[in-house]
Amino acid sequence: MSRTVVISQPTYLPWLGYFELIAKSDVFVFLDNVQCVKQSWHNRNRLKGNDDQLIWLTVPVKAHPLDTPLSKIQILNNPSVWRRKHLGTIQTCLGSAVYFHTIFPFIQEFINYEYEYLVDLNISLIKLFADLLGLSPNFVKASDLNPQGRRTEMLVNLCQQLDADYYYSPMGSKVYIEEEKHLFIEEDIKLNYQIWEHPCYSQRGKSFVSHLSILDTLMNIGLEATRSLIIPNKLKDI
């Protein structure tokens, strides 16, 4: 039986396409052993506010050396004003969305919990959304596997450890993977890139804005319709 592995960094309240990756995977690896990048998706994401302007939700983190791995990045929890601000912003941006009251209680509990590390917050939220959408790959953290090498070599090493037949890659990694694509070929691991066009759906506001946090999709069209955008099977009621 073939096994598809996906490897991606754990980001904050990620976009819909992140869950298409999860839907395609048998094993999903959170790449938490790489360097944290400031002002990146690691600790922030976007919603659409009034007049269709973009509103950023940013998790404050403690100061750290540039080479600090993502797994060691600590959240600045004192004071934890950001939690109330994020929940308030979500309510302001999506409070009138059809499925707001279905989804909000779930995320409220997770955002209010005082995680020490950013990856724990991100991974907990990602797993929550995956569970709500009926997606159930085996989730693992790269830091627990202690992979060897850098970039493509590290990806191949992770795939080897997990007995992968296929590697389904985020498109953003193609730039550097193609330079060392032979490493996958040598290990007989078939490589595919995510070629997935962001769908339009019924969204509040004057015009459709894509690549927002999955919160926008879930709260505007609900679980079953969101799942249908990434996988055709029906979702059972929760």
Secondary structure, 3 states (H helix, E strand, C coil): CCCEEEEECCCCCCEHHHHHHHHHCCEEEECCCCECCCCCCCCEEEEECHHHCEEEEECCECCCCCCCEHHHCEECCCCCHHHHHHHHHHHHHHCCCCCHHHHHHHHHHHHHCCCCEHHHHHHHHHHHHHHHCCCCCEEEEHHHHCCCCCHHHHHHHHHHHCCCCEEEECHHHHHHHHHHCHHHHHCCCEEEECCCCCCCCCCCCCCCCCCCEHHHHHHHHHHHHHHHHHCCCCCCCC
